C-alpha cells in the first residue's frame, strides 16, 4: 500500500497536514514531471520537484539532485515525462 512506503513516511514527516491529499494524488496520477523549481525558502534555493499530471502545482517530493528525484519516481513506479 502506498501509505506504507518510505515516500509516504518522508512526506508525513515534512508535511503531515497534506499527507491525505498527497496520497490521493499519488494514487490517481498517470505520470509525473521533474522540474527545477524555487522552493521559496531562501533566495535562489531551488530543488528538483516531482509534479503529478493530475495536480501540477502540488509537489509530491523535492530533492537537491535530479538523480534523487528520478530514484524516488522509479521506486514508486511513477512514469516520468519530459517537462
VMD Tcl script that builds the backbone (N, CA, C; Angstrom):
set m [mol new atoms 249]
animate dup $m
set s [atomselect $m all]
$s set {name element resname resid chain x y z} {
  {N N UNK 1 A 0.834 -1.188 0.000}
  {CA C UNK 1 A 0.000 0.000 0.000}
  {C C UNK 1 A 0.879 1.252 0.000}
  {N N UNK 2 A 0.425 2.251 -0.715}
  {CA C UNK 2 A 1.212 3.466 -0.892}
  {C C UNK 2 A 1.479 4.192 0.434}
  {N N UNK 3 A 0.541 4.097 1.387}
  {CA C UNK 3 A 0.732 4.795 2.662}
  {C C UNK 3 A 1.780 4.119 3.549}
  {N N UNK 4 A 2.271 2.958 3.144}
  {CA C UNK 4 A 3.296 2.245 3.898}
  {C C UNK 4 A 4.692 2.403 3.295}
  {N N UNK 5 A 4.825 3.218 2.258}
  {CA C UNK 5 A 6.109 3.384 1.573}
  {C C UNK 5 A 7.017 4.367 2.300}
  {N N UNK 6 A 8.287 4.292 1.968}
  {CA C UNK 6 A 9.262 5.248 2.526}
  {C C UNK 6 A 8.906 6.667 2.085}
  {N N UNK 7 A 8.400 6.810 0.854}
  {CA C UNK 7 A 7.986 8.137 0.380}
  {C C UNK 7 A 6.898 8.708 1.279}
  {N N UNK 8 A 5.866 7.917 1.603}
  {CA C UNK 8 A 4.765 8.393 2.447}
  {C C UNK 8 A 5.273 8.776 3.838}
  {N N UNK 9 A 6.180 8.011 4.387}
  {CA C UNK 9 A 6.736 8.325 5.704}
  {C C UNK 9 A 7.497 9.648 5.667}
  {N N UNK 10 A 8.276 9.861 4.593}
  {CA C UNK 10 A 9.008 11.127 4.446}
  {C C UNK 10 A 8.047 12.293 4.279}
  {N N UNK 11 A 7.009 12.091 3.475}
  {CA C UNK 11 A 6.038 13.153 3.238}
  {C C UNK 11 A 5.333 13.510 4.543}
  {N N UNK 12 A 4.934 12.496 5.290}
  {CA C UNK 12 A 4.243 12.725 6.566}
  {C C UNK 12 A 5.127 13.503 7.529}
  {N N UNK 13 A 6.403 13.202 7.551}
  {CA C UNK 13 A 7.323 13.907 8.451}
  {C C UNK 13 A 7.478 15.381 8.062}
  {N N UNK 14 A 7.445 15.660 6.754}
  {CA C UNK 14 A 7.658 17.024 6.295}
  {C C UNK 14 A 6.402 17.859 6.179}
  {N N UNK 15 A 5.283 17.225 5.880}
  {CA C UNK 15 A 4.032 17.959 5.656}
  {C C UNK 15 A 2.831 17.101 6.076}
  {N N UNK 16 A 2.704 16.828 7.375}
  {CA C UNK 16 A 1.656 15.905 7.828}
  {C C UNK 16 A 0.234 16.337 7.470}
  {N N UNK 17 A -0.021 17.628 7.404}
  {CA C UNK 17 A -1.374 18.096 7.117}
  {C C UNK 17 A -1.754 17.936 5.651}
  {N N UNK 18 A -0.782 17.687 4.790}
  {CA C UNK 18 A -1.056 17.491 3.368}
  {C C UNK 18 A -0.935 16.025 2.950}
  {N N UNK 19 A -0.678 15.144 3.896}
  {CA C UNK 19 A -0.468 13.733 3.559}
  {C C UNK 19 A -1.671 13.112 2.866}
  {N N UNK 20 A -2.875 13.341 3.368}
  {CA C UNK 20 A -4.068 12.748 2.758}
  {C C UNK 20 A -4.189 13.174 1.296}
  {N N UNK 21 A -3.982 14.463 1.012}
  {CA C UNK 21 A -4.044 14.956 -0.365}
  {C C UNK 21 A -2.943 14.318 -1.218}
  {N N UNK 22 A -1.744 14.218 -0.660}
  {CA C UNK 22 A -0.623 13.629 -1.394}
  {C C UNK 22 A -0.904 12.169 -1.735}
  {N N UNK 23 A -1.433 11.412 -0.807}
  {CA C UNK 23 A -1.754 10.004 -1.056}
  {C C UNK 23 A -2.821 9.884 -2.141}
  {N N UNK 24 A -3.835 10.736 -2.081}
  {CA C UNK 24 A -4.896 10.723 -3.077}
  {C C UNK 24 A -4.331 11.014 -4.469}
  {N N UNK 25 A -3.493 12.034 -4.559}
  {CA C UNK 25 A -2.885 12.397 -5.845}
  {C C UNK 25 A -1.990 11.264 -6.352}
  {N N UNK 26 A -1.159 10.727 -5.468}
  {CA C UNK 26 A -0.229 9.664 -5.865}
  {C C UNK 26 A -0.958 8.426 -6.380}
  {N N UNK 27 A -2.126 8.161 -5.850}
  {CA C UNK 27 A -2.903 7.001 -6.292}
  {C C UNK 27 A -3.607 7.240 -7.623}
  {N N UNK 28 A -3.841 8.507 -7.987}
  {CA C UNK 28 A -4.579 8.826 -9.217}
  {C C UNK 28 A -3.697 9.236 -10.384}
  {N N UNK 29 A -2.433 9.539 -10.141}
  {CA C UNK 29 A -1.602 10.097 -11.210}
  {C C UNK 29 A -1.337 9.094 -12.322}
  {N N UNK 30 A -1.122 9.649 -13.513}
  {CA C UNK 30 A -0.752 8.840 -14.673}
  {C C UNK 30 A 0.739 8.928 -14.941}
  {N N UNK 31 A 1.306 10.100 -14.650}
  {CA C UNK 31 A 2.727 10.349 -14.847}
  {C C UNK 31 A 3.130 11.585 -14.055}
  {N N UNK 32 A 4.431 11.790 -13.933}
  {CA C UNK 32 A 4.965 12.972 -13.255}
  {C C UNK 32 A 5.986 13.653 -14.167}
  {N N UNK 33 A 6.267 14.909 -13.857}
  {CA C UNK 33 A 7.390 15.601 -14.467}
  {C C UNK 33 A 8.320 16.024 -13.334}
  {N N UNK 34 A 9.583 16.154 -13.664}
  {CA C UNK 34 A 10.580 16.605 -12.698}
  {C C UNK 34 A 11.109 17.940 -13.209}
  {N N UNK 35 A 10.943 18.986 -12.404}
  {CA C UNK 35 A 11.370 20.325 -12.800}
  {C C UNK 35 A 12.202 20.961 -11.696}
  {N N UNK 36 A 13.161 21.761 -12.116}
  {CA C UNK 36 A 13.992 22.518 -11.179}
  {C C UNK 36 A 13.208 23.761 -10.784}
  {N N UNK 37 A 12.788 23.822 -9.530}
  {CA C UNK 37 A 11.904 24.891 -9.066}
  {C C UNK 37 A 12.444 25.569 -7.813}
  {N N UNK 38 A 12.117 26.839 -7.696}
  {CA C UNK 38 A 12.448 27.613 -6.499}
  {C C UNK 38 A 11.483 27.202 -5.390}
  {N N UNK 39 A 12.028 26.805 -4.246}
  {CA C UNK 39 A 11.137 26.401 -3.153}
  {C C UNK 39 A 10.746 27.578 -2.263}
  {N N UNK 40 A 11.232 28.756 -2.565}
  {CA C UNK 40 A 10.879 29.997 -1.880}
  {C C UNK 40 A 11.251 30.033 -0.400}
  {N N UNK 41 A 12.104 29.133 0.051}
  {CA C UNK 41 A 12.545 29.177 1.447}
  {C C UNK 41 A 13.700 30.154 1.623}
  {N N UNK 42 A 14.452 30.376 0.570}
  {CA C UNK 42 A 15.553 31.347 0.592}
  {C C UNK 42 A 15.816 31.766 -0.848}
  {N N UNK 43 A 16.394 32.910 -1.027}
  {CA C UNK 43 A 16.636 33.406 -2.382}
  {C C UNK 43 A 17.578 32.459 -3.129}
  {N N UNK 44 A 17.131 32.033 -4.293}
  {CA C UNK 44 A 17.951 31.162 -5.124}
  {C C UNK 44 A 18.032 29.728 -4.644}
  {N N UNK 45 A 17.194 29.339 -3.707}
  {CA C UNK 45 A 17.198 27.979 -3.177}
  {C C UNK 45 A 16.253 27.124 -4.016}
  {N N UNK 46 A 16.800 26.341 -4.935}
  {CA C UNK 46 A 15.983 25.539 -5.844}
  {C C UNK 46 A 16.159 24.050 -5.575}
  {N N UNK 47 A 15.107 23.303 -5.878}
  {CA C UNK 47 A 15.102 21.856 -5.723}
  {C C UNK 47 A 14.482 21.229 -6.966}
  {N N UNK 48 A 14.718 19.933 -7.152}
  {CA C UNK 48 A 14.083 19.173 -8.224}
  {C C UNK 48 A 12.738 18.673 -7.705}
  {N N UNK 49 A 11.661 19.271 -8.200}
  {CA C UNK 49 A 10.307 18.959 -7.743}
  {C C UNK 49 A 9.686 17.872 -8.606}
  {N N UNK 50 A 8.965 16.971 -7.954}
  {CA C UNK 50 A 8.214 15.917 -8.630}
  {C C UNK 50 A 6.757 16.366 -8.671}
  {N N UNK 51 A 6.245 16.609 -9.888}
  {CA C UNK 51 A 4.929 17.200 -10.077}
  {C C UNK 51 A 4.009 16.229 -10.818}
  {N N UNK 52 A 2.851 15.907 -10.236}
  {CA C UNK 52 A 1.931 14.947 -10.856}
  {C C UNK 52 A 1.061 15.587 -11.937}
  {N N UNK 53 A 0.686 14.795 -12.928}
  {CA C UNK 53 A -0.169 15.293 -14.008}
  {C C UNK 53 A -1.538 15.743 -13.514}
  {N N UNK 54 A -2.065 15.119 -12.481}
  {CA C UNK 54 A -3.416 15.436 -12.008}
  {C C UNK 54 A -3.492 16.718 -11.177}
  {N N UNK 55 A -2.346 17.232 -10.739}
  {CA C UNK 55 A -2.296 18.490 -9.986}
  {C C UNK 55 A -0.870 19.025 -10.084}
  {N N UNK 56 A -0.509 19.655 -11.209}
  {CA C UNK 56 A 0.877 20.037 -11.478}
  {C C UNK 56 A 1.484 21.053 -10.514}
  {N N UNK 57 A 0.674 21.688 -9.694}
  {CA C UNK 57 A 1.222 22.639 -8.725}
  {C C UNK 57 A 1.541 21.976 -7.379}
  {N N UNK 58 A 1.136 20.725 -7.216}
  {CA C UNK 58 A 1.369 20.003 -5.966}
  {C C UNK 58 A 2.701 19.272 -6.051}
  {N N UNK 59 A 3.573 19.531 -5.101}
  {CA C UNK 59 A 4.886 18.868 -5.066}
  {C C UNK 59 A 4.752 17.558 -4.305}
  {N N UNK 60 A 4.894 16.438 -4.999}
  {CA C UNK 60 A 4.885 15.144 -4.318}
  {C C UNK 60 A 6.166 14.931 -3.531}
  {N N UNK 61 A 7.238 15.543 -4.001}
  {CA C UNK 61 A 8.526 15.473 -3.313}
  {C C UNK 61 A 9.445 16.474 -3.981}
  {N N UNK 62 A 10.570 16.740 -3.354}
  {CA C UNK 62 A 11.584 17.619 -3.924}
  {C C UNK 62 A 12.931 17.225 -3.347}
  {N N UNK 63 A 13.930 17.207 -4.217}
  {CA C UNK 63 A 15.262 16.761 -3.807}
  {C C UNK 63 A 16.330 17.707 -4.344}
  {N N UNK 64 A 17.510 17.673 -3.726}
  {CA C UNK 64 A 18.592 18.538 -4.198}
  {C C UNK 64 A 19.136 18.146 -5.573}
  {N N UNK 65 A 19.021 16.869 -5.937}
  {CA C UNK 65 A 19.554 16.437 -7.235}
  {C C UNK 65 A 18.457 15.781 -8.068}
  {N N UNK 66 A 18.622 15.869 -9.373}
  {CA C UNK 66 A 17.669 15.243 -10.290}
  {C C UNK 66 A 17.724 13.721 -10.167}
  {N N UNK 67 A 18.922 13.189 -9.956}
  {CA C UNK 67 A 19.066 11.732 -9.804}
  {C C UNK 67 A 18.261 11.209 -8.620}
  {N N UNK 68 A 18.246 11.958 -7.526}
  {CA C UNK 68 A 17.457 11.549 -6.353}
  {C C UNK 68 A 15.961 11.554 -6.684}
  {N N UNK 69 A 15.514 12.576 -7.409}
  {CA C UNK 69 A 14.105 12.656 -7.795}
  {C C UNK 69 A 13.733 11.485 -8.704}
  {N N UNK 70 A 14.599 11.170 -9.642}
  {CA C UNK 70 A 14.357 10.034 -10.540}
  {C C UNK 70 A 14.281 8.736 -9.741}
  {N N UNK 71 A 15.159 8.563 -8.777}
  {CA C UNK 71 A 15.166 7.343 -7.954}
  {C C UNK 71 A 13.854 7.196 -7.176}
  {N N UNK 72 A 13.327 8.298 -6.660}
  {CA C UNK 72 A 12.048 8.243 -5.938}
  {C C UNK 72 A 10.940 7.803 -6.887}
  {N N UNK 73 A 10.901 8.416 -8.069}
  {CA C UNK 73 A 9.872 8.069 -9.046}
  {C C UNK 73 A 9.966 6.593 -9.438}
  {N N UNK 74 A 11.169 6.122 -9.651}
  {CA C UNK 74 A 11.352 4.712 -10.017}
  {C C UNK 74 A 10.898 3.795 -8.889}
  {N N UNK 75 A 11.229 4.147 -7.647}
  {CA C UNK 75 A 10.835 3.294 -6.518}
  {C C UNK 75 A 9.328 3.276 -6.313}
  {N N UNK 76 A 8.653 4.373 -6.690}
  {CA C UNK 76 A 7.201 4.459 -6.539}
  {C C UNK 76 A 6.446 3.972 -7.777}
  {N N UNK 77 A 7.173 3.719 -8.864}
  {CA C UNK 77 A 6.517 3.287 -10.093}
  {C C UNK 77 A 5.821 4.424 -10.833}
  {N N UNK 78 A 6.268 5.656 -10.614}
  {CA C UNK 78 A 5.688 6.818 -11.272}
  {C C UNK 78 A 6.390 7.064 -12.605}
  {N N UNK 79 A 5.708 6.912 -13.725}
  {CA C UNK 79 A 6.322 7.198 -15.019}
  {C C UNK 79 A 6.703 8.673 -15.113}
  {N N UNK 80 A 7.865 8.943 -15.688}
  {CA C UNK 80 A 8.373 10.313 -15.810}
  {C C UNK 80 A 8.213 10.781 -17.249}
  {N N UNK 81 A 7.617 11.944 -17.409}
  {CA C UNK 81 A 7.517 12.593 -18.726}
  {C C UNK 81 A 8.452 13.783 -18.727}
  {N N UNK 82 A 8.958 14.113 -19.885}
  {CA C UNK 82 A 9.809 15.309 -20.001}
  {C C UNK 82 A 8.939 16.542 -19.872}
  {N N UNK 83 A 9.468 17.523 -19.149}
  {CA C UNK 83 A 8.711 18.771 -18.902}
  {C C UNK 83 A 8.587 19.576 -20.177}
}
mol reanalyze $m
mol bondsrecalc $m
mol representation Tube
mol addrep $m
